[in-house]
């Protein structure tokens, strides 16, 4: 029987393949690439790999801001994800 972490591992494998394809299809900064980066961050976060999550969220946010209006839901959501992640990391560091 597969474990939850094992399933996230498979999800990450497929998400990284998807990100690789998206990077080849779209120019740097394209919203589709930002969306794929955001999805990759989501998988890493589910795996509790918080150190790498921030990198993906921040890269996605930079790209979203290049193409989307500042009030766009993807920008707002990613900014909120970053704030929550930083709070989560801070709590985790306090417990270590």
Helices and strands as residue ranges (DSSP letters): H 4-25, H 31-46, H 50-67, H 73-95
